[in-house]
Amino acid sequence: MAWKCDTCGKGSLTGNRVSHANNKTKTKSFPNLRRVRANVDGTTLRLRVCARCLKAGKIVKAA
């Protein structure tokens, strides 16, 4: 299961952590994903949704 938002597709970012001596090591940052139960086409599904999509109201949570 990938670290991706099921609504917008936001995924993890990769980059370098750079020290004062300019040494570079790989680093990875992940999106703020939440597991929620949502109504999709009349059925209840478990989705991994980022906090931004939740706040914007892009999904309808199941009761």
Backbone bond lengths (Angstrom), bond angles and torsions (degrees), N, CA, C in turn:
res aa  C-N    CA-C-N  psi(-1)  N-CA   C-N-CA  omega(-1)  CA-C   N-CA-C  phi
1 M - - - 1.443 - - 1.533 108.30 -
2 A 1.306 116.21 121.31 1.455 121.07 -175.84 1.530 110.75 -79.86
3 W 1.321 115.77 155.35 1.464 121.61 175.60 1.515 107.86 -83.21
4 K 1.328 116.80 75.27 1.453 122.37 179.71 1.507 109.89 -134.61
5 C 1.322 115.47 145.01 1.460 121.16 174.79 1.527 107.84 -73.82
6 D 1.331 116.72 134.06 1.453 120.56 -177.87 1.531 112.84 -75.17
7 T 1.323 118.57 -16.20 1.461 119.71 -179.26 1.528 112.43 -98.51
8 C 1.326 117.90 -48.10 1.467 119.23 -175.02 1.526 113.38 -104.68
9 G 1.340 117.76 -14.72 1.456 120.49 178.40 1.518 115.05 83.58
10 K 1.334 117.05 11.42 1.468 120.15 178.68 1.523 109.29 -63.26
11 G 1.340 116.22 132.19 1.453 120.53 -177.09 1.515 112.15 -126.80
12 S 1.326 115.57 -168.45 1.457 120.60 -177.64 1.525 110.52 -78.11
13 L 1.332 115.11 154.35 1.459 122.30 178.17 1.518 109.16 -113.79
14 T 1.327 116.62 143.26 1.454 120.84 176.45 1.521 108.96 -116.31
15 G 1.315 115.24 152.56 1.455 119.96 179.59 1.506 110.36 -170.36
16 N 1.312 115.18 -164.78 1.455 121.60 -179.68 1.515 110.41 -116.71
17 R 1.327 115.03 139.90 1.459 120.95 168.94 1.522 105.18 -95.15
18 V 1.322 116.86 120.37 1.456 121.43 -172.88 1.524 109.72 -109.11
19 S 1.327 116.92 124.67 1.465 121.68 -179.89 1.524 110.11 -85.33
20 H 1.309 115.23 175.59 1.472 121.14 177.46 1.527 111.05 -62.83
21 A 1.331 117.04 -31.21 1.465 122.01 178.83 1.531 111.42 -85.61
22 N 1.326 117.04 9.74 1.469 124.76 178.04 1.528 112.14 65.91
23 N 1.359 116.84 26.15 1.460 120.18 170.96 1.517 108.23 -78.64
24 K 1.328 116.48 138.54 1.455 119.99 -177.05 1.521 110.55 -117.27
25 T 1.326 116.40 129.97 1.452 122.49 173.74 1.524 107.64 -127.28
26 K 1.321 116.05 146.03 1.457 120.98 -177.70 1.526 110.58 -69.76
27 T 1.325 115.81 142.94 1.453 121.62 176.33 1.519 108.42 -139.01
28 K 1.315 115.32 158.33 1.459 120.84 -178.52 1.519 108.20 -136.96
29 S 1.321 117.19 134.03 1.457 121.00 176.84 1.521 108.37 -119.61
30 F 1.322 115.81 139.89 1.453 122.04 -173.73 1.523 110.53 -109.81
31 P 1.326 118.05 150.57 1.460 120.82 176.34 1.525 111.08 -71.96
32 N 1.320 116.09 159.76 1.458 122.48 -179.20 1.532 108.39 -82.43
33 L 1.339 116.28 85.75 1.461 121.35 -176.27 1.521 111.00 -94.47
34 R 1.327 115.45 143.21 1.456 123.38 177.45 1.516 108.35 -126.51
35 R 1.333 116.37 137.91 1.467 120.44 174.39 1.513 108.11 -86.29
36 V 1.316 117.39 119.95 1.458 122.10 -178.97 1.521 109.19 -131.07
37 R 1.330 114.41 153.30 1.467 120.39 170.87 1.513 106.62 -93.31
38 A 1.328 116.61 125.93 1.461 120.74 -175.65 1.517 110.29 -131.65
39 N 1.321 115.19 152.17 1.457 121.31 174.88 1.528 108.67 -87.73
40 V 1.341 115.61 118.74 1.459 121.83 178.54 1.525 107.42 -127.98
41 D 1.319 116.57 113.85 1.470 123.05 -179.65 1.525 111.99 54.60
42 G 1.321 116.93 40.54 1.457 121.42 176.47 1.520 115.03 83.84
43 T 1.329 118.69 -4.17 1.459 121.38 178.77 1.529 109.25 -114.59
44 T 1.313 115.88 154.82 1.459 121.32 179.86 1.520 109.05 -96.11
45 L 1.335 116.14 124.33 1.461 122.24 179.79 1.518 109.83 -126.23
46 R 1.338 115.78 153.66 1.454 120.46 171.16 1.522 107.36 -92.27
47 L 1.325 116.03 124.83 1.453 121.36 -178.60 1.521 110.22 -123.43
48 R 1.321 115.69 155.58 1.461 121.63 169.82 1.515 106.19 -104.00
49 V 1.326 115.66 112.58 1.454 121.58 -173.01 1.522 108.86 -124.29
50 C 1.335 116.95 139.57 1.460 119.86 178.68 1.528 109.51 -75.21
51 A 1.329 115.49 158.76 1.456 121.31 -176.20 1.524 111.58 -63.98
52 R 1.305 117.65 -30.73 1.461 120.69 179.80 1.532 111.19 -66.44
53 C 1.339 117.41 -40.78 1.469 120.56 177.93 1.527 110.89 -67.59
54 L 1.335 116.98 -37.28 1.463 120.31 176.93 1.517 110.78 -62.94
55 K 1.330 116.29 -45.01 1.456 121.08 -177.35 1.526 110.83 -67.64
56 A 1.332 117.66 -34.87 1.453 121.68 -178.99 1.525 112.10 -77.77
57 G 1.338 117.92 -11.52 1.460 121.02 179.17 1.518 113.47 77.00
58 K 1.314 117.18 30.09 1.476 120.71 -178.71 1.520 112.76 -75.19
59 I 1.339 117.28 -16.02 1.463 120.60 176.93 1.513 109.74 -123.01
60 V 1.323 115.56 157.94 1.474 121.86 176.91 1.513 106.91 -107.53
61 K 1.347 116.68 115.78 1.458 120.39 -178.71 1.521 110.03 -73.03
62 A 1.339 114.97 144.73 1.460 120.74 177.01 1.519 109.33 -81.02
63 A 1.316 115.12 146.89 1.472 119.60 -179.45 1.505 111.46 -82.56
